[in-house]
Amino acid sequence: MKIRMKTTLQAKLLIGLCLGCLGLSGLPARAATYYVTVAGLGGEPDYEQRFTALAKDVEKLFKPSAAGAHVYTLTGSESTRAHLTETMNLIAREAKPEDDFVLILIGHGSFDGVEYKFNLPGPDISGAELASLCDRVAAKRQLIVNTTSASGGSIGALQKSGRIVIAATKTGTEKNATVFARYWVEALHDSSADLDKNEAISALEAFQYADRKTTSFYESQKRLATEHAVIEDTGKKEAVRAASADNGEGLLASNFVLLRLGAAQKAASDPAKRALLEKKEELERKIDTLKYQKAAMSAENYKKQLSDALLDLARVQEELDK
């Protein structure tokens, strides 16, 4: 996808003026999701083709996912630090606190023991520079998926409250090319990734799917695994291989919807059902939160709150199914 910033801005300004003239500008804005996928420098034709194909695949999945999806994809000669900075600055001007933001990095990374860098045509970009660009985006809920080699070295710079950070490697010293990106994209195609069968694939479910598949790949090839994916979503802890209520990781990721499926995707685009879908997802977030708070609650209080939430969820689902 080619990005022409001036044209994009002019078009959006014109649309805004037209809506104002029609008296529609007073309608409440629905939360949007901004997706940025970057296929970095391959270094050789096979990697270039592979990285570009994965990025284009992600673009095709996210574009029709919801009415409020804003999808930006940088590949080949466009995936420079300058273009990425320009794209991120555009989003920083547009995104609101209630919106969601997703950044997916596909390619090679490097780590010198101190600093992580994402390899791009021309100057590379460091983890600290990526963090600075993401910090300018007002969206309170953010997801960064770094599928590159040495990506574990970027976690310290990228982690922040309200931000999920997923890395293909547990440290910056795992420097071999990764296969995690392939399975991350596959997770978005495969409905079996939806473990709780709520017709939505969350960031946590996609992580778990890709991690399982990556592990199976090395086992089937009878090779020593050179990558171990990790996740961190509290902004203040060490990244973990498996998120759970016990280690406090995974709550935000379990509530972060990456892609809706089937009836849920249709409801997201249907004004008559959108509010019900949002209520359903709010109740699912409440149920997940209760599970993380269970240890600090009395058994009776936990059971009552969980039962009430499940009943409410069943009623909302019944309305959605009509």
Secondary structure by P-SEA (a helix, b strand, c coil): ccccaaaaaaaaaaaaaaaaaaccccccccbbbbbbbbbcccccaaaaaaaaaaaaaaaaaaccccccbbbbbbccccccaaaaaaaaaaaaacccccbbbbbbbcbbbbbcccbbbbbcccccccaaaaaaaaaaccccbbbbbbccccccccccccccccbbbbbcccccccccccaaaaaaaaaaacccccccccccccaaaaaaaaaaaaaaaaaaacccccbbbbbbcccccccccccccccccccccccccccccaaaaaaaaccccaaaaaaaaaaaaaaaaaaaacccccaaaaaaaaaaaaaaaaaaaaaaac
